[in-house]
Amino acid sequence: MDAKVRRPIAALLVVFMTVATMPLPARAELLGTEAGLTPERVRVVAALKRPDVRAELQKYGANPAEVEARVAALSDEEVTQLAGRIDKAAAGGFVQIFVAAVLAAVLLVGLVLKGIHYAISALFRAAGLEE
């Protein structure tokens, strides 16, 4: 390549590399506690805050605060399924069906976490490492 061609290409590359490495402006703002929540998650959380649901959870021996934490850990798909069960519940049996659905979801999350823990423990034992 000729010097007449290389100089403009080199200058253009310098400009592109400079522009490419410049930081982009960022925008930050405070978000409310319910910002970014799906409508289904808002419905499930609102249902969990109802006094009759909390009383029913305590009747089954579940700590409402722990249930709220576990529901917060559910994926959006699981929350959508749970909200669908709430919508299908009969008016008279809402609390019992809701509590049963929440307990089933919590049990499912617990079993998944237990399985993950078991698998990781097995990998550590197989590698000769202790937990």
QUIBELCOR-V399950 format. One line per field, one symbol per residue. ss: DSSP state (a for helix, b for strand, c for the rest). psi: psi as a letter, one per 30 degrees, with the letter a starting at -180 (. if undefined). burial: I if it has 16 or more other ideal C-beta (glycine too) atoms within 10 Angstrom, else O. A space follows every 10 residues. Layout:
ss->???
psi->???
burial->???
//
This chain:
ss->ccaaaaaaaa aaaaaaaaaa cccccccccc ccccccccaa aaaaaaaacc aaaaaaaaac cccaaaaaaa aacccaaaaa aaaaaaaacc cccaaaaaaa aaaaaaaaaa aaaaaaaaaa aaaaaaaccc c
psi->klefeeeeee eeeeeeeeef gkkkklkklk klfgkfklee eeeeeeeffk eeeeeeeeef gkjeeeeeee efflleeeee eeeeeeefkl efgeeeeeee eeeeeeeeee eeeeeeeeee eeeeeefgkk .
burial->OOOOOOOOOO OOOOOOOOOO OOOOOOOOOO OOOOOOIOOI IOIIIOIIOO OOIIOIIOOO OIOIOOIIOI IOOIOOOIII IIIOIIOOIO OOOIIOOIIO IIIOIIOOIO OOOOOOOOOO OOOOOOOOOO O
//
